[in-house]
Amino acid sequence: MQKVSHPWKSIFKSPAVWAILAAHLSEAWCFYTMLTQLPKFMNDVLSMKLQNTGFFSAVPYLILTIIALSCSHVADYVRSRKILSTTNVRKLFTCSVFLSQTIFMILAAFSSTSTSAIICLTVAVGLRGIAWSGFMVNPLDIAPQHASVVLGIGNTISTFPGIISPILTGYIITNGGVTYPAIHSMWANWLPPAERSQLSAFAVSGSTFGAVFSMSTCGIMAERLGWPSVFYISGALGLIWFTLWCYVVTDKPEYDPRISQSELNYIKKSLGHSDLQKLEKVSHPWKSIFKSLSVWAIFAAGLSEAWGFYTLLTQLPKFMNDVLSMKLENTGLLSAVPYLILSIVALFFGHIADYLRSRKILSTTNVRKLFTCSAFLIQTIFMILAGFSSTSTSAIICLSAAVGLEGIAWSGFGVNPLDIAPQHACIIIGIGNTIGTLPGIFSPIVTGYIVTNGTANEWRIVFMIAGAVYLIGIIVYGLCASGEQQKWALEKKNDDLKAYSNQALNLPC
């Protein structure tokens, strides 16, 4: 046998090959979503404890194996008897199963009982076995000598959903998506530099007030109105907010029909905008952004804060149940208290930060470093103390302080992008928030590996890890952060606006 020469150009130009790759990608998204999120869905929505979901999570894959073996015989029978052509068999077995999986996954999301949800999810996963006799074996039909290459490319592409699906799931469940970057883009045009800390803290504190409201009421709504009511009411409030946002909010002060002339002049003067300046499309200096130590300091601080935040957000009720012996249905209000403190602290220290800067007691750089590093250090101390607390009262006080003092850092690294690069703050925040979603994925996983028996010693390790991450953030931010606008972020001024030129006076010599 001679060495096979693969016709790469023809492979990548073939619609049949791309059809297989598309099927791989679609199936992989569903597969990885179910593989990585099924136990969490059972715990969150069906109220099944994670330690009891192992068997139920495995059942769909047992059914998948049985279906794959039986349907492969059916596929070969239909082809050998020429009931259907090979093309139609592959299309039928692939498309019919994708459609069926779609229907059952959507039904699972709207199921009112745990039994119906489990049945729908089991069917959605199990029917995947039919597709194995469709697109999966298709490379052997269209290019037997090059099937390994086609399958290799397909498997490579299908790994992306394994990375993106859990991240997207975590982002949808735990984050506001593009909201925060969009807000920072607006703040660059609205917030006077001397008032950035207090105004940004005031705006963002709404998210923590939302956490207080939801933690206090969702348990009651789920108990009295059913768990779907939590989603309906939250969604309705989101739609109301969206309507008000569209009606009230504008990108720039000059677009706001309700703003007074004196306020407009004050904002434009504080930001250095003149009436003759024309705002051009912003071109982001990507290379400079990723080479900037001050930007990476913000990323490091965001990552550190996110680890502590998500650890407490996702694990606080469980810690109260495991170590403090408080029932989960009674922890809603207590879990909300730290976030109420956070909102109050953020508003208070926002004013303090701007006072220190406006009176030139401290430079902007020192204010950002002081507020970020001190908050992280105090949070580290209180989280570790919570792990070693001997009473439920002391543990709750320490955890409330650990969460609440995050509000100090909002006047530190939280508003820092507006200092170093106002026109590019949305990009920096967007990248930072993307990095900040990683702890939302990995922190619960790490906690799950460590906390297997729910003992106090296990929880101490969890809190000590969070403290260590905070300390890393302190070191990086303390050494690399800046509060001054970076050279690469300075706006280019149009020299043509410096003087008036009358073309009629340009007489020839």
URGI-V979872 format. One record per backbone hydrogen bond with DSSP energy under -0.5 kcal/mol. NH is the residue of the N-H (numbers start at 0). CO is the residue of the C=O. E is the energy in kcal/mol with one decimal. If there is no record, write none. Layout:
nh | co | e
NH | CO | E
NH | CO | E
This chain:
nh | co | e
5 | 3 | -0.7
7 | 5 | -1.9
10 | 6 | -2.5
11 | 7 | -2.4
12 | 8 | -1.0
13 | 9 | -0.7
13 | 10 | -0.8
14 | 12 | -0.5
17 | 13 | -2.0
18 | 14 | -2.0
19 | 15 | -1.5
20 | 16 | -2.4
21 | 17 | -2.4
22 | 18 | -2.0
23 | 19 | -2.5
24 | 20 | -2.3
25 | 21 | -2.4
26 | 22 | -2.7
27 | 23 | -2.6
28 | 24 | -1.9
29 | 25 | -1.7
30 | 26 | -2.6
31 | 27 | -3.0
32 | 28 | -2.1
33 | 29 | -2.3
34 | 30 | -2.9
35 | 31 | -2.6
36 | 32 | -1.8
37 | 33 | -1.9
40 | 36 | -2.8
41 | 37 | -2.4
42 | 38 | -1.8
43 | 39 | -3.3
44 | 40 | -2.4
45 | 40 | -1.3
47 | 41 | -2.6
48 | 46 | -0.5
51 | 48 | -1.9
52 | 49 | -1.3
56 | 52 | -2.9
57 | 53 | -1.1
57 | 54 | -0.5
58 | 54 | -1.6
59 | 55 | -0.7
60 | 57 | -0.8
61 | 57 | -1.4
62 | 58 | -2.3
63 | 59 | -2.1
64 | 60 | -1.7
65 | 61 | -1.8
66 | 62 | -2.7
67 | 63 | -2.6
68 | 64 | -1.9
69 | 65 | -2.1
70 | 66 | -2.9
71 | 67 | -1.5
72 | 68 | -1.0
73 | 69 | -1.5
74 | 70 | -2.6
75 | 71 | -2.1
76 | 72 | -2.2
77 | 73 | -2.5
78 | 74 | -1.9
79 | 75 | -2.9
80 | 76 | -2.1
81 | 78 | -1.2
82 | 77 | -1.9
83 | 77 | -1.3
88 | 84 | -2.3
89 | 85 | -2.5
90 | 86 | -2.3
91 | 87 | -2.9
92 | 88 | -2.7
93 | 89 | -1.6
94 | 90 | -2.9
95 | 91 | -1.9
96 | 92 | -0.6
97 | 93 | -2.1
98 | 94 | -2.3
99 | 95 | -2.2
100 | 96 | -2.7
101 | 97 | -2.2
102 | 98 | -2.1
103 | 99 | -2.4
104 | 100 | -2.4
105 | 101 | -2.0
106 | 102 | -2.2
107 | 103 | -2.0
108 | 104 | -1.5
109 | 105 | -1.1
110 | 107 | -1.0
116 | 112 | -1.9
117 | 113 | -2.4
118 | 114 | -2.2
119 | 115 | -2.3
120 | 116 | -2.5
121 | 117 | -2.5
122 | 118 | -2.3
123 | 119 | -2.5
124 | 120 | -2.2
125 | 121 | -2.9
126 | 122 | -2.5
127 | 124 | -1.6
128 | 125 | -1.7
129 | 126 | -1.6
130 | 126 | -0.7
130 | 127 | -0.7
131 | 127 | -0.7
131 | 128 | -0.5
132 | 129 | -1.6
133 | 130 | -2.1
135 | 130 | -1.4
136 | 133 | -0.6
137 | 133 | -0.7
138 | 134 | -0.5
139 | 136 | -1.3
140 | 136 | -0.6
140 | 137 | -1.3
141 | 137 | -1.9
142 | 138 | -2.1
145 | 142 | -1.1
146 | 143 | -0.8
149 | 145 | -2.2
150 | 146 | -2.9
151 | 147 | -2.1
152 | 148 | -2.6
153 | 149 | -2.4
154 | 150 | -2.7
155 | 151 | -1.9
156 | 152 | -2.5
157 | 153 | -2.2
158 | 155 | -1.1
159 | 156 | -1.4
161 | 157 | -0.5
162 | 158 | -0.9
162 | 159 | -1.2
163 | 159 | -3.3
164 | 160 | -2.3
166 | 162 | -1.1
167 | 163 | -3.3
168 | 164 | -2.8
169 | 165 | -2.7
170 | 166 | -2.4
171 | 167 | -2.8
172 | 168 | -2.3
173 | 169 | -2.2
174 | 170 | -1.9
178 | 175 | -2.1
181 | 177 | -2.1
182 | 178 | -2.3
183 | 179 | -2.3
184 | 180 | -1.9
185 | 181 | -1.6
186 | 182 | -2.8
187 | 183 | -1.7
188 | 185 | -1.6
189 | 185 | -1.2
190 | 186 | -2.5
191 | 189 | -0.5
194 | 191 | -2.2
195 | 192 | -1.0
197 | 349 | -0.6
198 | 194 | -2.2
199 | 195 | -2.4
200 | 196 | -2.1
201 | 197 | -2.0
202 | 198 | -2.1
203 | 199 | -2.7
204 | 200 | -1.8
205 | 202 | -1.1
206 | 203 | -1.7
207 | 203 | -0.7
208 | 204 | -2.2
209 | 205 | -1.9
210 | 206 | -1.6
211 | 207 | -2.4
212 | 208 | -2.4
213 | 209 | -2.9
214 | 210 | -2.7
215 | 211 | -1.7
216 | 212 | -1.8
217 | 213 | -2.9
220 | 216 | -2.9
221 | 217 | -2.9
222 | 218 | -1.9
223 | 219 | -2.5
224 | 220 | -3.0
225 | 220 | -0.7
225 | 221 | -0.6
228 | 225 | -1.5
229 | 226 | -1.2
230 | 226 | -0.7
231 | 227 | -2.3
232 | 228 | -2.8
233 | 229 | -1.9
234 | 230 | -2.6
235 | 231 | -2.3
236 | 232 | -2.4
237 | 233 | -2.1
238 | 234 | -2.1
239 | 235 | -2.1
240 | 236 | -2.5
241 | 237 | -2.4
242 | 238 | -2.3
243 | 239 | -2.2
244 | 240 | -2.8
245 | 241 | -2.4
246 | 242 | -1.6
247 | 243 | -2.9
248 | 244 | -2.1
252 | 188 | -0.5
254 | 251 | -1.6
255 | 252 | -1.8
256 | 254 | -0.6
258 | 255 | -0.9
263 | 259 | -2.3
264 | 260 | -2.6
265 | 261 | -2.1
266 | 262 | -2.5
267 | 263 | -2.5
268 | 264 | -2.4
269 | 265 | -2.4
270 | 266 | -1.8
271 | 267 | -0.7
271 | 268 | -0.5
272 | 267 | -3.0
276 | 273 | -1.0
278 | 276 | -0.6
279 | 277 | -0.7
283 | 281 | -0.6
285 | 283 | -1.8
288 | 284 | -2.5
289 | 285 | -2.3
290 | 286 | -1.1
291 | 287 | -0.8
291 | 288 | -0.7
295 | 291 | -1.9
296 | 292 | -2.0
297 | 293 | -1.4
298 | 294 | -2.2
299 | 295 | -2.6
300 | 296 | -2.3
301 | 297 | -2.7
302 | 298 | -2.5
303 | 299 | -2.3
304 | 300 | -2.7
305 | 301 | -2.4
306 | 302 | -1.9
307 | 303 | -1.8
308 | 304 | -2.8
309 | 305 | -3.0
310 | 306 | -2.0
311 | 307 | -2.0
312 | 308 | -2.9
313 | 309 | -2.4
314 | 310 | -1.5
315 | 311 | -2.0
318 | 314 | -2.9
319 | 315 | -2.4
320 | 316 | -1.8
321 | 317 | -3.2
322 | 318 | -2.5
323 | 318 | -1.2
325 | 319 | -2.5
329 | 326 | -1.7
330 | 327 | -1.3
334 | 330 | -2.9
335 | 331 | -1.0
336 | 332 | -1.3
337 | 333 | -0.7
338 | 335 | -0.7
339 | 335 | -1.5
340 | 336 | -2.3
341 | 337 | -2.2
342 | 338 | -1.8
343 | 339 | -1.9
344 | 340 | -2.9
345 | 341 | -2.7
346 | 342 | -2.0
347 | 343 | -2.2
348 | 344 | -2.8
349 | 345 | -1.5
350 | 346 | -1.2
351 | 347 | -1.6
352 | 348 | -2.6
353 | 349 | -1.8
354 | 350 | -2.2
355 | 351 | -2.4
356 | 352 | -1.8
357 | 353 | -3.0
358 | 354 | -2.2
359 | 356 | -1.0
360 | 355 | -1.9
361 | 355 | -1.6
366 | 362 | -2.4
367 | 363 | -2.5
368 | 364 | -2.3
369 | 365 | -2.9
370 | 366 | -2.6
371 | 367 | -1.9
372 | 368 | -2.7
373 | 369 | -2.0
374 | 370 | -1.1
375 | 371 | -2.4
376 | 372 | -2.4
377 | 373 | -2.5
378 | 374 | -2.5
379 | 375 | -2.3
380 | 376 | -2.1
381 | 377 | -2.4
382 | 378 | -2.4
383 | 379 | -2.1
384 | 380 | -2.3
385 | 381 | -2.1
386 | 382 | -1.4
387 | 383 | -1.1
388 | 385 | -1.0
394 | 390 | -1.9
395 | 391 | -2.4
396 | 392 | -2.2
397 | 393 | -2.4
398 | 394 | -2.6
399 | 395 | -2.5
400 | 396 | -2.2
401 | 397 | -2.5
402 | 398 | -2.4
403 | 399 | -2.9
404 | 400 | -2.3
405 | 402 | -1.6
406 | 403 | -1.6
407 | 404 | -1.3
408 | 404 | -0.7
408 | 405 | -0.7
409 | 405 | -0.8
410 | 406 | -0.5
410 | 407 | -1.3
411 | 408 | -1.9
413 | 408 | -1.7
414 | 411 | -0.7
415 | 411 | -0.7
416 | 412 | -0.6
417 | 414 | -1.3
418 | 414 | -0.6
418 | 415 | -1.3
419 | 415 | -1.9
420 | 416 | -2.1
423 | 420 | -1.1
424 | 421 | -0.9
427 | 423 | -2.0
428 | 424 | -2.8
429 | 425 | -2.3
430 | 426 | -2.6
431 | 427 | -2.7
432 | 428 | -3.1
433 | 429 | -1.8
434 | 430 | -2.5
435 | 431 | -2.4
436 | 432 | -0.8
436 | 433 | -0.8
437 | 434 | -1.3
439 | 435 | -0.5
440 | 436 | -0.8
440 | 437 | -1.2
441 | 437 | -3.0
442 | 438 | -2.3
444 | 440 | -0.9
445 | 441 | -3.0
446 | 442 | -2.7
447 | 443 | -2.5
448 | 444 | -1.9
449 | 445 | -2.1
450 | 446 | -3.5
451 | 449 | -1.3
458 | 454 | -1.8
459 | 455 | -1.9
460 | 456 | -1.5
461 | 457 | -1.6
462 | 458 | -2.3
463 | 459 | -2.4
464 | 460 | -2.2
465 | 461 | -1.9
466 | 462 | -2.2
467 | 463 | -2.3
468 | 464 | -2.2
469 | 465 | -2.0
470 | 466 | -2.1
471 | 467 | -1.9
472 | 468 | -1.9
473 | 469 | -2.1
474 | 470 | -2.1
475 | 471 | -2.4
476 | 472 | -2.5
477 | 473 | -2.5
478 | 474 | -1.7
479 | 475 | -2.2
480 | 476 | -2.2
485 | 419 | -2.6
488 | 485 | -1.3
489 | 486 | -1.3
494 | 492 | -0.8
496 | 493 | -1.9
497 | 494 | -1.6
502 | 500 | -0.7
504 | 501 | -1.7
505 | 502 | -1.3
506 | 504 | -2.2
